[in-house]
Amino acid sequence: MLVNSVIIILREVLEAALIVSVLLALSQKLQLSKNWLTRALFLGGLGAAVYAFNIQTISLAFDGVGQEVLNASIHIVLCFAIALFIIVIRNTQNTKIIYSIMMSCVALAITREGSEIIIYIQGLISIPELMTPVIAGSIIGSGIGVSIGVFFYYFIDNLSFQNGTRLGLFLIVLIAGGMIMQVTQLLIQADIINSQHPIWNTSSLLNERSLVGQLLYAVIGYEATPTPIQIYAYIVNLTVLTYLTVGTLNYFKQRDGL
């Protein structure tokens, strides 16, 4: 149970930690204030608590698939917000818009992942023999996830403007691609998208329930048995966001005369 708790909590924390660290590093590169983060963390924590404590009501909505629909909706909004962020940072004078987008991304990510953590701990902590390993695993998993986020923040921050911005933007593009994979999976589970036969099965090479598999799931949405619709959605999402990212990077390059 200790190992399972570490893996589950790490998966949930890592996605949110990466979004926070990348956006924080990019705001540093763009010489923007970091005051938005405090409000985003507060709103995200509040949203996670409200979500978790109303999970029964949410789950019963939409004929019993309310949780899947809401989680998919959060990821879709996050993907649109990331796309908008990539575009609007070309003009750093749009500070209010940029701050609002970054706050929304962080708040939604923490709401989504934080609620899962609260639900998981709440469901197991009432069992006496599981309380200690669950709490210990949660602390370890959270510590590892936050540490990875801190590492990426300082790594991006210590790069040049061009290299740091390039790495930061492509990281959030990969994260957004992973979100789209999760969206399609959730909608398949909710029977909104028809289930299809997987294109391949890489479970024997890398099980998605392993530590590495869970880490890749959090970062790029790794799926051992992806269906055609998942692959199509992933490719389209990556193509569009990569196109926007390249345009933004070229804008900065021309602006700085490089």
HELIX and SHEET records of a PDB file:
HELIX    1   1 LEU A    2  LYS A   29  1                                  28    
HELIX    2   2 TRP A   36  PHE A   53  1                                  18    
HELIX    3   3 ILE A   55  GLY A   64  1                                  10    
HELIX    4   4 GLY A   66  VAL A   88  1                                  23    
HELIX    5   5 THR A   95  LEU A  124  1                                  30    
HELIX    6   6 PRO A  128  ASP A  157  1                                  30    
HELIX    7   7 PHE A  161  GLN A  189  1                                  29    
HELIX    8   8 LEU A  211  ILE A  220  1                                  10    
HELIX    9   9 PRO A  228  ARG A  255  1                                  28    
END                                                                             
